[in-house]
Amino acid sequence: MPYFDVASAAPLHPVARQALQASLDEGWADPARLYREGRRARLLLDAAREAAAEAVGCRPDELVFTPSGTHAVHSGIAGALAGRRRVGGHLVVSAVEHSSVLHAAEVHAAHGGTVEQVPVSRTGAVTREGYERALRPDTALACLQSANHEVGTVQPVAEVAEACAAAGVPLLVDAAQSLAWEPAPAGWSLVAASAHKWGGPPGVGLLAVRKGVRFAPQGPADERESGRAPGFPNLPAVVAAAASLRAVRAEAQEQEQRLRVLVDRLRRRVARLVPDVEVVGDPDRRLPHLVTFSCLYVDGESLLHELDRAGFSVSSGSSCTSSTLTPSHVLRAMGVLSEGNVRVSLPLGTTAAEVNAFLEVLPGVVAGVREKLGVHPAAAVPPVASSVEVDALGLLCPQPVIELAKAIAAVAVGGTVTVLSDDEVARLDIPAWCALRGHEYLGEAPGPGGGVTYTVRRLV
């Protein structure tokens, strides 16, 4: 059963498993002690730090291990903001950062700081100019992911880092998704990452802070890990994380070439095999192993369940899942279709046969979900109406868009369809549907008796 969700968590790498088992015997003692067991543990910790620092592209004394990638992000942001509090309290982030960054920004704003989000293009990328406009004299810190975790778009970190350096602002880079493939992009001031993204054990993150960056660790003082990650380290897990990072980086070039070919195949064939689908993210500047697409007229939760029943484990940023009633902030910021969203992220060693099997199953699964929702091929009926109104109150994603698609077939070219909906997701998916199908979105207005009206003009 293929597992296609390494963007969430990669299977434990064989090297990580071996290192973990070996270090359980050698790395149980306190590395801060001077007796032989402590010295042995300290040697393991130092070796792990050197290996991780080499992979990141920093000095060993600039890197500490944390209990998770989220902890690394939170402590990195808090420490950098505190270290530069005399400059000001302005924080700049992209609109598509990982939730750990956005949650830290929310806490900063709740304590009196200001947060500015840099918008992204429809492919999910920021620009250097966007960051330059956001930077101010009181900007204490800027954050930018190296690559997006949902759509795979690689960000122009080096260009943004130049703009930040010119303004004297440190840049924190969340490199969780890209560190398995290459060192952190040039110009960073702080880097955070998480071991379970590259095949290390869960519960290990890393935070690197360049020498010269003003940084004030928050919380009670602790003598371990430069005061940035208090408590006794999980040394066996740290050793396994560093060993697996070195191993995946040694395989990176070969695996990148192979997986990029497979993802290219997915990007091409999904669009051909499945009607009414949008492949999202940058087609060129992207991670080699990840592709995301959205299917019109599909209940995302049902789609994921059916793919799971067919033997494929995938993820979704769709609004139509039981875990959320709104689309992911990434898809919302990009302005792309969110319904029926599927993220496929291939692990090392994925075969062409497994990808082909997924492509064989996907069209039938999508068609089956659409059939259950009452979506049928449109009958050839002559459009006669100049305008149609659709009452979709009480209907949840993807039903408002399904009703819109049905109604527009009865409208002559140049005519309009007005959809009344109280589903929050319609605000994103109806404009995205118009862009995908070639119609004109005319805007929204408060609806009579509650809800919102969305008006669309038929162009084709």
N, C-alpha and C positions, 0 to 999 in steps of 0.2 A: 504494500500500500504506500504509494509515494507521499512523502511529506514535503509540501511546497510552501513552508512558512518560516524560512530561516530569518526573515526580517524581524520576526517576533523573538525567536530563540532558535539557535542552531543546535543540532544534535551534538552530544559530547564527542569531541574529536578523539580518535584512538590515542594520540599522544597525550592528550589531557587525562584520559583514563589511566594510562600507564604512570604518568607523573603523580597523579593523585594517589594511586595505590602505593607507590614507592615512598612518597613523602609522608604518608600516614605513619610509617615506621620510623622515619628520621626527623620529621618536623613537628613533633607534638610539644616540644619544650618551649619555654619562654625565650625568644631570641634576645631579650634584654639582659639575660643572666650570663655570668662569667664562667660557670662550670661547663664541662665538655658538651653536655646535651644542649645547653643554651647556645654555645658557640657553634655547634653543628646546625642548629636551627637558624642562627644568624647568617651562616654561610649560604643556606638555601634561600633566605629572604633577600640577601644582597644579590645573589645570582639571578633571582627572578626579577628584581628591580632593574638590573642591568639589561636583561633580555627585553623587558617591556620598554625601557627607555630607548633602546636601539630601534625597536619597531615604531615607536612614536616619532622619534627624531629629536630627542632631548637628552639632557644630562641626567644620570641616575639620581642625583640629589635634587632634581626638579620634580620628581615623580613620587607620588604616594599611592598606596592601594586603599580603596574604600570598600564599604560593605555592599555597594551596588553602583551602577551607572547613574541612577537617579540621585543617590547620595552625593556622588561626585559633582553632578550638575548643581545641586542645591548648595553644597558647601562652596563650590567654585564661585557661583554668582554672589552668594552672601559675603564671602571673604573679599572678593574684588570690590564690591560696592562699599563695604566697610572700610577697606583700605584707602578708598578715594572719596570718602564722605566730605572732605573739605572742598573737593572740586564741585560737587553737587550730587543730586539724587536722580539724575535722568538716565534711564535705561533704554537701550534700543535693541529690539529683537525683530526677526522676520515674522511674518504672519503665519508661516508654516513650520515653526519650530516644534520640536517634540513637546509633549504635554508637560514634561518635567521642567522645561525652561519656562513655559507659560505659567505654570503653577508658582514657580519662584517669582516671576514677575508680578503675579497677583498679590503675593504676600508683600512684596516691595511696595506696590501701590497702596495696599491697605495700611502700611506704616508711614505714609506720607510722601513716598517717592512718586516719580512720574515715569510712565512707560509709553514708548512710541513703537508701533508696529510698522515695519516696512512692507509695502504690498509686493505681490509677486505677479508674474505674467500668467497666462493661461497654461503654460507648461510647468509652472511652479517655481520659477527662478526669480531671484532678486537681481538688482543691478547695482553696480558701484554708485551710480548717480543717486539711486534711492537711499543708500546709506549716507552719502554725502549730504543730502537734504535733511536727513534726520539728526545728524550729529550737531550738537550745540556746545557752547562753552561750558555748560554745566553737565555734560554727558560724562557719567562715571564709568560706564561699561557698555559694550556692544556684544551681541551674541549672534552667531550664525552657524547653522548646521553645515557639515561638509557635504552631505547628501540627504535627500528627503527619505524618510522611513516608509512613506506610503506610496509614492509614485516613482522613486528612484532618481529624480532629477539631481544632478550634481551642481552645487552652488559655486559661484565665482569667488571662492574664499580669498585667494591671493589678491585679487583686485580690491575686494572690500577691505582686506587687511592693510593695503597701501593707503586707502582713504582714511582708515582709523589711525594709522601711524602718523599721517600728516596732521591729523587733528589732535594727536596726543592721547588717544583713547585706546585702552586695551581691548582686545577681541577674544572672547571665549568661543571656542569651536567645539561643538558636539560632534565628535568623530565616530560615534558608535557604529554607524552603518558602513563606513568606508575603511576603518582601520585594518580590517582583514585583507584589504587589497593594496594599500599603500600607506606611507607615513602621513601624518597630519599635514594638510596643505601649508605652504610657506606663509609666514607672517603672523602666526597665532601668538597670543599672549598666554592663554590658558586652554587646555584640552581636557575633555572628559570623554570616557568611553566605558563600555560594559562588556565583560568577558563572555556572557552567554550569547552575544551576537556573533562571535567568531568561533564558537565551539568549545569555549572554556566552561567551567562550572558556573551555575548561577550563584549570586551572592558575592561577586567580586567586581569592583569597578576600579578605574584609575583616574587620577587627576594630576595633570602636570601644570606647573606654574613657572613661567620663565623667570630667571633671575632678573631683578630690577623692576618687576611688576609689584606695585604696592598691594599687599595682601594681608588682611587681618582675620585669622581664623575666628569663627564665631563659636560660642558655647564655652563651657568650662575648659580651662587649660589642661592639656594632656601631653605627656612626654613622648608618646608614640607617633610615628608618621608625621613628624614636624608639627604636631598639634593639629593636623588637618583631618585626621581620621582616628578619633580616640578609641581606646579599647584594644584588647588582645587580638592580633590579626589571625584570620583563618589561614594559617600558613600552608597547609596542604592544598587548599583551593587556590591560593595565590600562586603557588608553584605550578599547578596545573594550568592556570590561566596564562601565565607567561610562556610556558612550554608550548601550549596550543597556539598562541599568537605567533610565535616564531615558526611553528610548523606550517600554519596556513599561509603565512607570508612567503615561505619557501615554495609553496605550490601555486602562489597567486597568479603568476604570469600564464602558466599552462591552463589553469582552471578558468581564468578570465576569458581567454580566447575561446575555449570550448563552450562556456556558458553563454557568452555573448551571441554565439551562433544559434544556440537553442532559443534564447529570448527573442532574437530577430525573427526566428521561425514563428514563435508565438504571436508576436506583434503583427506579422503579415497575415497569418492564417486565421487568427481569431476574427479579424476584420472581414475576411472573405467568407468564413464558414457560418458566422452568426449574424443575422440581419439586425440592424438598428443597434450597433455597438460603437462605443467611443473608446479608443485606446488613449490613455491620458499620460502626461509626463513628457519630458523632452525626449525625442526619438534618438538623439545623438549623445548629448551630454547627460549620461545616466549611468547608474550602477550596472555592471554586466549581468547580474543574475536576477533582476527584478522587472516585472511588467505589471501594470494595473490597467484594467479596462472596466467600463460600466455598460450594462445592458439595459436598454429601454424596456419598460413594461414588465419589470421583474421584481419580485419580492426578494430582497437580498438575503433574508434569513432562510427562506425556503431554498434559495439557490445554493447557499453554503451547506445546508443539510443534505441536499440531494447529491452534491459533489462529494460530501463525506461518505454517503451511502455507496457511492460509486468507487470509493477508495482513495479520494484525493483530499488532502488536508490543505486548505487555502484560507486566506484571511480576507477581510473586507473593511473598507471605510464607509460602507453604505449606511444611509439613514434608516434603512428598512431592516433593522435587526432588533432583537429583544433587549440588547444592552443599551440602546440609545434611540431617542426619537428625533435626533437632529443629525445631519451629516457631519463627518469629521471636519475639523477646522481647516484641514489641509485642502480638501475638495471645495469647501466653501470659499476659501481665500482664492483659489484658482478659478472659481466660477464655472466648474465643469459639472457634468452630470454625476449625481451621487447614487441614484437608484441602481440596484443590481450591480454594485461595485465588487470586483474581485481583484485581490492582489496575489500574484504568484511570485514567490521568491525561492529560487532553486538552490538546494544545498550542493556542496561539493560532491562530485561523483554522479550527479544526475545524468541519466542516459537519454539518448535520442528516442529510444523505445518508450520510455516513461512519458516524455513530452508528447510523442505521437498518440499515445493512449489517452492522454488528457484531451487532446484536440479531437479525438474520435468521440469522446463522451460528451464534451461540452455542448455542442449544438442540440443534441437530444435533451439534455438536462434543461437548457434554457427554454426550449420549445415546450417541454412538459410543464415548467413553472408558469409560463405564459398561458398555456391552455387552462390550467387550474384557475387563473385569474380572469378567464373569459376573454383573452386577447386572441382574436382570430384574424386571418388575412382579410384585408379590406375588400369588400365586394365592389365591383365596378358600377357605381351609381352616379348619375350625373349630378354635380353640385348645383344647387338651385338657390340656396339662401344667401343673403348678403351679410347676415350676422346671426350668430347663435349664442345663447347663454346657457351655461352649464352649471348646475347646482351640485357642487362636490363637498358641501358641508358634511363633516363627520367622516369623510373618507381619508384614509392615511396613505402615505407613499406605498406603492406607486400609482394608486388609483386615480388621483386627480390628473396625472399626465395621461393615463390610459383613456380617461373620459375626454380629455382635450384631443387626443389623436383620433378618437372616433368622431368627434363633432366636426373637426376641420375638414373631413372628407365630404361633408354636406355643404361646405361653404365655397362659393366661387372664388377664384383668384382675385385678390383685392378685398375680399370680405374679412370679417373679424369674428373671433370667438372670444367670449368673456367667461372666465372660470371663476366661480365663487368658492373659496376654499378657506378652511381654518387650520390646515396642516402647515406647520412652520416650514417644512421642507419644500413646499411648493414654491416658495420665494426663490429658491436656488434652482430647482429642477425645471421649472417652466421656461425661464430664460435659457438654460442650458439645452433644453429640448429644441427650442427655436433655433439656436445656433447649429445644432446637429442636423436638423431637418430643413434648414433654409427658409424659415419663416421670420417675420419681424416681430420682436417683442415690443409692445407699445407702453408697457409700464403697469403699475399697480395703483390701487386706490382703496380706501376703506369701503367695505361692503355693507349693504343694508342689513341691519339686524345682526351684525357681527361678521367676522371673517374678513377676507381681503379679496378684491376682484383683480384678476390678472387678464390683460387683453393682448390678443395675438392677431396679427394680420397675416392671412395666407398669401404667400408669394409664389408658390409653385404648385 
